[in-house]
Amino acid sequence: APPSPGARVAFTATAYCRGMTTSSGISAQSGVTAADPTLLPVGSIVELFFNDTATTEIYTVLDTGPAVQ
């Protein structure tokens, strides 16, 4: 089941780009992320906290990726 709005979920993220267009049809760009659509449907807005830099950024899920788990 997807997390409820505002829920905090721990996960590991990787960063790479294969191609220039997301599965939603827009160009790959900063502020766009891929996610497992059973957990975070396309269009979900997520706030990510990066431990290594202690920064927070807002991303929109607009891609699913071929190997997102």
N, C-alpha and C positions, 0 to 999 in steps of 0.2 A: 504494500500500500504506500502511496506517496506520503511524504512527511506533511504534517499540518502546517499551515502558514505560520511563519515565525519560529518554527522548530529549528534547533541547532543539530546538525548532523556532521559527524566527523568522517572524513574520507581522505583519500590520497589522490592528488591530481597530477596529471602530466600535461605537457604543452608541446604540441606539434601541429603542423598544418599539412594536409595532403590535398592539394587543389586549391582553387580560389573561390568556390561556391559552396555554401552550406546546404544541408538537405532542405532547408526552408526556402532556398532560392536566392538568398542575399549573399553578398561578397563576404569572405572571411575578413574580419577586422577586429581591432581592439574592442573589448566590451562584449564580445560574443563568445559563448562557450557551448560545448557539446555535453550531453548528459544522457543517461539511460532514460528513455521516455516513460518507462513504467514507474520510475521514481520522480522524475522531474520532466513533465511534458514540455514540448516545444512551446515557447512563450513565457515560461516561468522566469521570474526575476530572482536572482540569488545574490547574496552579499557574501563575499569571500574574504576571510582573514588570512593573511600570509604571515606565518610565524617568523620566517627568516628576515622579513623587513618590518614586521609589526604594522603593516598597512592593511586597510580594508578597501575593497573595490566592489562595485556593482556590475554584474554581468547578466545578460539575457540569454537563455537557452534557445538557440536557433539552429542547432545541429544535433544529430544523433550519433554520427560516426559509425564506421563499420565494426569496430571492436570495443565500443563503450560497454563497460560492465558495472 
